[in-house]
């Protein structure tokens, strides 16, 4: 786990990360429903997590899943 990154996460980043960690097949719409965050906010957080190599999308846009590194 990337504890050095997780300690610096905002509350919203923690919500998104934990949602993906609990279900790596979750969609951004699912994350929005679970966390109450806007899709745009989620997209920005996912982009940041990808850039930090914390998560990676595996597969095509539809039917893919997340790999948590």
N, C-alpha and C positions, 0 to 999 in steps of 0.2 A: 504494500500500500504506500501511497505517496504522502506519508504523514507530514513531511516538511511543507508540502503544498496545502494539505487539508487544514492545517493550523491557521493558514492565512486566508482561507476561503471566507467570503461574505456569507451571511445567513442564506441568501438566495442560492449561492453556488453550492452550499452544503445540501440544500433541499434537492437541487437537480442531481448532484452527484449521488446522494443516498438513494434517490428514486431509481436511477440507472443501476446502481449497485444491487438493489433489491430485485430488479427485473431487467435483465439486459435486452429484452425484446420490447421494451416500452417505447412508444412513439412520442414525438414532441407534443402532440395533442393530449396523450395520456399524462405526460409530465405536467402540462398546463392544468388539467383537471385535478391532479393529485396535489399540486403545490399552490394552485391559485395564481400562478405567475402568467404574464402575457407571453404569447408565442415569440415575440421579438426579443424579450428578455431571455427566454430559454435559448433561442438561437445564438445570442451573444455569449451566453455562458458556455454552451456546448462548443462554440468556436474557440473560446479561451481554453477549455479543458483539452481539446484536440491539439492546440498549439503547444500546450505544456506536456503533451504525450501522456496524459492521464487516462483518456478514453480514446477509442478508435471505432469508427463505424465499419462494420464488416458486411459486405454484400451490397446489393442494389438498394436504391432508395426505398422501394417497397419490399418488405419481407426481410429486411436486414436486422442485425442486432448489434449491440454495443459490446466491445471488449474493454474491460477495465484493467488497466495495467498496474 
